[in-house]
Amino acid sequence: MPTLHTALSEAIRTLAHAGVETPRLDAEVLLAHTLRRDRAWLFAHRDAPLSPADAGAFRQLVSRRARREPVAYLTGEREFFGLPFHVTPDVLIPRPETEGLVERALAEARGACRLLDVGTGSGCIAVAVAVHAPAARLIAADIAAPALAVARRNIRRHGVEGRVQLVQADLLTGIAGPVDILLANPPYIARADAPALPPELAYEPPHALFGGEDGLQAIEAILRRAPAVIRRGGLLLLEIGAGQREAVLALGRRFAPGVSFTVEADLSGRDRVLVGRF
């Protein structure tokens, strides 16, 4: 019967050979998930035996990860803004860089303000804002019913169902304003960039990743409709892709003349958020 240490060592070699960027971390997370323990427990019990059933389940997860299936889909969990979220292949995996949207929204949210999260997916943005701004009211919109089912589960998990309303909508179509803050992490990857993407992204929903040929299709649609939805004095917070700064600023000036638009960088110095003060 293998020990946890020998099983981990074999898994790390398998994942490294498959080109996984973080083989040790991924192997530890998958083994902890298999055993329903945390990683600290693994370190303290490295010589404990691994039962045949657990060894088989772990090998299956490692095999799937070696085919570059994302860890979050294998475990069904992802942390975002310090909160755990359920995720499935129906939703985009929450990413640390998107936490900047939440931080920016929380810095602006005042009292019983009304926020709109466009393309909510797992609901991570809306839930994180609702948890940390207890007086806020939010609309979380997504075109995909399976994504809304995941968001509903996360909303209930964090006890904010009384303040987050789910709406099935294609971006801003049919959304009634006014809202104080509109925030979105829209699909902004250009189709032409698909071949160069990490293989893990092939498992994520394409409609949540790709924004048309130039990556700007969803961004343009949001900016076109935003003036009718955001109240005077309200705020737009829109995540954008690398190299899109000038294009999105031009779109903002085109569809919302008179609005002050800026682009803010993330912690790595990359242009990340289009900010519009209406």
WOSULGI-V868977 format. One line per field, one symbol per residue. ss: DSSP state (h for helix, s for strand, l for the rest). A space follows every 10 residues. Layout:
# WOSULGI-V868977
ss: ???
This chain:
# WOSULGI-V868977
ss: llshhhhhhh hhhhhhhlll llhhhhhhhh hhhhhlllhh hhhhllllsl lhhhhhhhhh hhhhhhllll hhhhhlssss llssssllll lllllhhhhh hhhhhhhhll lllsssssll lllhhhhhhh hhllllssss ssllhhhhhh hhhhhhhlll lllsssssll llllllllss ssssllllsl hhhhhhllhh hhhllhhhls llllllhhhh hhhhhhhhhs sssssssssl llllhhhhhh hhhhhlllls ssssslllll sssssssl
